[in-house]
């Protein structure tokens, strides 16, 4: 019987009572496990990227809080400043992405993960996504909303079960701004906000702006999990 591929899942550091704890959304872990993969949580220790990557055959950059503009030369809008990820997390994920891309390890970045991919390869972010109609996050907080997705010809999600009625779960304060050199936008959402980025050079690295783990039974979420699993199994056998 074929063993499930090991998938590294990135985490953040949460402060509680003066101590730091690794944190990752349980729904991400459950989604991967239910779709035939074995998730392995990666603590954000800059410098440990290469060692951790040798243990897995796939990588998921998980969602989370905003990226500190320090990493993309942005200037925070004080009026709208949100809580940032721990800087160790962002440093770790950027280095991890570069190594994974060069080694041919399949990567799926979700929500924050999509933004990290763009920053890692030289793009920047919209530090505060003006969303007066609540199309990307609820006005009263960060609860998810569902919106339609529109793909361009050639997007990797075109091969998945995607219709004009397909909706994805969205909850984000930042968004992809200037796209990294060599990368392209292949899907967008309301207000033309970037929803998918990919690269001809790094075909196994994909960034999606929504949260498939929040709709695990949707055909698109299952297809995304299958994409990651299939690519990880192919690497495992190579």
N, C-alpha and C positions, 0 to 999 in steps of 0.2 A: 504493500500500500504506500502511495506517495506521501511523504512527510510534508506538512504545511511549511511554506517558506517563512523564515524569520524576517520580520519587518521592524526596523528601528523606528521608534516614535519619539520625537523631541518633546521636551517638557520645559516648564518655566520654574523659577524659584519664587515661592510665596513666603512672605514674612509673617510669622506668627509667634507672639510672646518672645521676641528677640531672637528667634531661630529661623532658619530658612528650610523650607520643605519643597521637594520636587512635586510638581503638580501637572497633571494631564487630565483632560476630560475623559471620564469613564466611557462615554458614548463612543469615542474614537476607538478605544481598546475593544469594546464590544462589537463594533461594526467590523473591524478587521478579523476578529476571532470568529464571528458568525459567518464570514465569507471565506473561511478556510485558510487563514493566515495566523501566525503566532506573533503577536506584538511583543516587542522588547523595548521598555522605556529607557531612553537615553538621558542621563543627567547632564546638565549643561556645564561641562567642565572644559573650557577652552584648552586645547592642547591634546585632548584625548580622542580627537575625531578619527584619525587613521586607525587606531586600535579598535574603536567601537565598530567602524565600518567593516572590518574583517569578519565580524561575527554575524552579519546579516546579508540578505540578498535583495533587500528593498528598503526604502526610506519614506517615511511620512513626516512632513513638517507640519505640525499641528497648529491649530488656531490659538489665539491669545490676545493679550493687550497690545497697545500701540507700540510701534518702533520709535525709539528715541531719535529725533531728527539729527542727532550727532552722527549717525551712520550714513546719512545721505546729504549732509551739508544743508539740511533744512533749518528753518527758523520756526520754532513753535509759536502758534498763535495763543498767547497767554489766556485770552478770553475763553478758548475752547480746549485748552490743554487737558489731556486725559492721562490716566495712569499708564506708564510705560512698562514694557517688559524689562526684566533685569538685563543689564548690559551684557552680563556673561552669556545669557541665552542668545542674544543676537550675534555676538562675536562667535560663539560656538557654531550656530547654524550657518553663518556665512562661510566659515572655514569648512564645515561639513559638506555644504553644497558644492563647493569647488572640488573637493576630493571625490565626492560621489559622481559628479559630472565627468570628471577625467577618467574615473575607473569604470564608467558605464553602468553604475548602479541606478536602477530605476527610482525616480523620486516623484512623489505627488505632494504638492504644497497646497494646503487648504486654508482659505481666508488669510490670516496673518502669514501663513506659509507661502502664499502667492506673492505677497508683498515682499517677504524676505528674499525670495528668488529674484525679484526685480532689482532690489537694492544690492544683492550680492554680485550681480553681473553688471552693475554700473548705472541702473536707472534710479528714479526717485519716486517719492510718494506725494499725494495730496494730503497734507497733514491734518486737515479738517475737511471732510466731505460735507458740503452744504446739502442737506437733505430735508428741505422744508415740508415735503409731502410724505415723509416717512417711508420711502420706497426701499431703503437699505437697512434701516434700523428703526425701532419704535421711538417715537418722540419722547416717551417717558422713561427711557433707559436703553439697555442694550439687548432687549429681547428680540428674538428673530422675527423677520417678516418673510413672506414668500413672494417671489416675483418671477416673471418670465425671463427666459434666456434666449438670446439670438446669436447664432453661430455664423461665422464666415465660411465660405467654401474652403475646404482643406483643413479645417479644424479637426483635431483628433476626436472630439466628441461627436462629430458628424456620423461616425461609424457606430455610435451608441443609440439607444432607444430614446430619441429626442423628437418631440413634436412641438407644434405651435402652442400647445397647452401645457407644456412642461414647465413646472415651477420649481425653484430652488430656494433653500432656506438661507437667508442673509442676515448678518448682524455685524456691521463694521463701521468704524469711525474714520479710518484712513482708507486710501485706495491707491492703486497704481497711477502714477502721474506720467512723467516722461519714461517711455519704455526703454529698457536696457538695450545697448547696441547689439545687433544680431538677433534680437528677440522681436516677436510680433504679437499683436492682439488678434485672437481668433474667435472671440465671442465677447458680447457685451450685454449689459442689462439696461434697466431704466436710466434715463438721462445719459446714455452712452458711457456709463461707468464700465471700466474694463473688468471682464469676468474670467477670461482665460488668456494666459500667455504661454508661448512655446517657442522653440528655437530649432532651426535646421541643424545647427552644429551639435546641440545636445538634445537629441530626439527623445531621450528617456527621462527628461526632466519636464514636468508639466505643473503649471500653477493655475488653480481655480479659486475664485474669490468667495465661493459659498461653502456651506457646511453639509456635505453628503451624509455625515454620521447622524445628523438630526432627522433625516428622512431615510433610514436604512433600507426600508422595503420598496422604495421607489425604483423603477427600472433603471433610471440614470445612475443612482447611487450604487446599485448592484453592478452595473456595467463598469463604473469607475473602479470598484473593488476588483473586478475581474481583470481589468487592464493591469493594475498593480500586481496582482497575484501572478498573472501569466508572464509578465516581464521578469518578475522575481524568480519564478521557476526556470525561465530560460537562462537567466544568469547562473543559477544554481547548477544547471546541467552543463554549462559551457566550460 
